[in-house]
Amino acid sequence: MKVLRLFSVVALSAAVLLCAGCKNDKEILPPADGDYTGVVLNEICGGAADDKDDDWVEIYNTNDSEIDLSGVQLVKIDEDDLSEILCAIPNGTRIAAKGYLVVAKKNGAFSAGISNTKKVSIVLNSPSGSIEIDRFDRDAELGADTGHVLGGSYSRIPDGTGVWTIVTECTRGEANKAPEAEPAPTPDPDAVKDYSGLVLNELNGNKPAKYIEICNTLDKPVDLTGVQLRKNDETPVIWIAPEGLSIEAGGRITLISDQPSNNTAAGFEGGLSAKKSLKIELLDPEGNLLDVFKNLNASGQEIWDDTPRYNGETNVESFGRYPDATGEWYMMEPTQGEENAQGNSAISMETSEPDPLPSEIYEGLVLNELNGNDPKYIELYNGSDEQMDITGVKLRKDNEEFVYTAPEGTIIPSKGFLKLLADQSDPANGFSSGLSAKKSVMIELFAPDGTTLIDVFKNQSQEKGDSWGESDPKYNGDENKMSYGRYPDGAAGKWYMTTPTAGTANARGSVEIVWQ
């Protein structure tokens, strides 16, 4: 394969390269856009093992003919989504069929660095910038919190067409190579398939070494073949112990995060976060649970990737057992591959309490005032000491259909009111029915399940009692343009005919309403 390196093209003089290089020379017009089909980003390095400042980008031509790359731009987008042009490829630069072009910082092609640890995007644009030829997005291609070691790279395997892969040894200007699989471990002839002593011992979700540590508490080696790790109840599993892998009596193994799938003896697929709630399960080869770690969310619930209940990132701590391998979980100083020290903060693995009953969730929520005169409204009141989310709470009229369902995110402040207007099609503003002060009416307040009754108001008929829509209600708020309201506000209050007080505290009325 022919390798073309910028600023060393023999066919171009040094003077031409100096004028047509990556500097912004306003006197030279950029070349016109061409056809760049088959030209791709092929390998990206954020530093060689012997020179961390030797950042470079490799371009590959998949075509059977050479391509003119004059003026083609390399653009970097950093972790803050800030974009800058690294380089405009010099005029006259051509890339051979099936050939490579290496653009290197060390050769002066561009001055800005390329991170090998942070989020980064590299874009190959046409000279005008209007055509995106190819793009590499690290997080999209390889996942967040990934990176390559010094001397490694992000590589397409195979060249030009394959998926992006993290490799530990770059292949600058040469065909990319897949990572070599570690040799299969030599089985321990004394190892037994007894998994009773296997436990999760330490988890560290902080850089640079994110890892999971497994311990064997037995006095004999254990054959780990087929033992698995599962994350956040997801499938597939993130690790399966390869054939012949064992753990010595009283020993431990450390698995590093974001390792290729063919490197299962040394690590596991997928990241490990100290910022998000996390569940890691240790399973036997049949999928039976051996041990579990739960970093519950802030509410103590098993909702993974939510805000965690305890955050090992706060003090760059890991989660570990103390005493080592047998004790309770603590937040502690990382002790990768070594015996754990006692942490300063114990971690409870208990799940949250059972979901409270609706009567507990909506304790303090009541019908507080009803006005059948213009403007017609129903008022809800939250008598609790905390704001209340009433999403899904319902109103039913006259034992028929529901006329209101509280929209997502409907909040009533502590000791606060919610006024719902009659004859509204939008539940954000009110309820979908009229409200009469001249007729008997029943209004029921239900939990979101539609069956659990929270509160009820009954303006009964004088003649027919519990019969709704009659023109002879037991008490008529229309007569004096009164509303029906609790006094004092809330569950403890009695119902009165009172002066309307929508959205404010009710006054004591002159006529008490008695339920019979």
C-alpha positions, 0 to 999 in steps of 0.5 A, a space after each residue: 500500500 502507498 502511504 502519503 504523508 503531509 508535508 513530505 510529498 516529493 512531487 511538491 516543492 517546499 515553497 508550495 507546501 509552505 504556501 498551500 499548507 494548513 495556514 489560512 492564506 486569504 490570497 489563495 482561493 480554496 479548491 472546488 469541491 470534488 467527488 470524495 465517495 469512498 474516502 473515509 476516516 480510518 484511524 485516529 490517535 490521541 498520542 503515541 506511546 513514546 510521544 503523547 503529543 504525536 496526535 494524528 488522523 489517518 484517511 483511507 481511500 477505498 477506491 481503485 483509483 486515486 483521489 485529489 484531496 486538495 483543500 479537504 478540511 479536518 474539523 475537531 469538535 471537543 467535549 464542549 461542542 466547540 468546533 475548530 478547523 484543524 487543517 486544510 489539506 494542501 493543494 495537489 495532495 492526492 491519495 492513492 487507490 487503497 492508500 493511506 494519508 496521515 495528517 499529524 500534529 507533530 509534522 505541523 499539519 495542525 496545532 490543536 490536540 486530539 483527546 484520547 480520554 474525552 468526548 471528541 468528534 473528527 469530521 472530514 469536510 469538503 473544501 467549501 465545508 458544505 459536504 461532510 465526507 465522513 465523521 467519527 463520534 467517539 461516544 456514538 461509535 464506542 460509548 461514553 467514558 471510553 478512550 484509548 491508551 497512549 500508543 493505541 488508537 480508534 481504528 476501523 476494522 477492517 480498513 475503510 468499512 469496518 466498525 470502530 474499535 479501540 486498539 492498544 497498538 496503533 497501525 499508522 499508515 498501515 492496515 488496521 489490526 484487530 486486537 489479539 485475544 488473550 491466550 486461554 488461561 491454564 485450568 487449575 486442576 484443583 479448581 472445583 465448580 463450587 460457586 457458594 463462596 463467590 462474592 462481589 467485593 469492590 466496584 469503582 466507577 471512577 477514572 482512570 481504572 473503572 473495575 469490578 472485583 470478585 473474591 473467592 471466600 472458599 479455602 479451595 480454588 474455584 473454576 469460573 468457567 461460564 460465571 457471568 456478570 449482568 448490569 441493570 437487569 439488562 441482556 446480554 450479560 457484560 461478562 462471561 468467564 472464559 473456559 479454564 479461568 479460575 480463582 485461587 483459594 481466598 483470592 480475587 480477580 479484577 475486571 476492567 470496564 470497557 474491554 473488547 468482547 474477546 478479552 473476557 479474562 481481563 475485563 467486561 463490556 460496557 462502562 461503570 458509572 459512579 454518577 448513576 444508580 447501578 445494579 451489578 449481579 454475579 451469576 453462576 453459569 446457569 444464570 442463578 444469582 450468587 451476589 448483587 450490588 445495588 446503588 439505589 436511586 435517591 429515593 431508595 428505588 430500583 430505577 437504574 441510571 437514575 440519580 444515585 442514593 450514594 455517589 462514589 464520584 463525590 470523593 473519588 471513592 469505590 464501593 467495597 465490602 468490609 471486612 474484605 469479601 465478607 462484610 457490609 458495603 461501604 464507600 471507601 478508598 479504592 483498593 484495586 487488587 488488594 484487601 479492602 479498608 474500612 470505609 467511612 460511609 456504610 451502604 444499605 442494600 435494602 430496597 425501598 418500602 412497598 409503594 404506599 397506598 393511594 390513601 397515604 399518597 394523597 393524604 390531605 387532598 380534598 374537595 374544598 369548594 364548589 361553585 355552580 354560579 359563574 364562574 363555575 369551578 371546583 377547588 382542590 386543596 392540599 392540606 399536607 406539609 409538602 407539595 403534592 403531585 396529583 398526576 392522574 387524579 380524577 373527578 367523577 360527576 353524578 356517578 357517571 363518567 370522569 370529567 377530569 384527569 390531572 395532566 402529567 406534572 400537576 402540582 398543588 403546593 403545601 396548604 395550596 389550592 387548585 381551581 378547575 373551571 367548568 366546561 373546559 376541554 383542556 384538563 390543564 384548565 378545568 373539567 369537561 362538564 357543567 356545574 349547577 347550583 340549582 340541581 342535586 350533584 355528586 362530585 367524587 375525587 379518585 386516585 389515578 386507578 379510578 377506583 380508590 375514592 379520596 373524597 366526595 361532595 353530595 348536594 342531595 335532592 330534597 325529594 329523592 335524596 341520593 338522586 343526581 340531576 334533580 331540580 330540587 337540591 337539598 340546599 341551593 347555592 344559586 339562591 344567594 350566589 353562594 358556593 359550597 365550601 369547607 371551613 376550615 379548609 381541608 379534611 377537618 373542615 365542615 361543609 357550609 354555604 359560603 361566599 365564593 373564595 376561589 384560590 384562597 382560604 374559605 370563610 365560615 358560611 351561615 348554613 352548615 351542610 349535613 350529610 345524611 
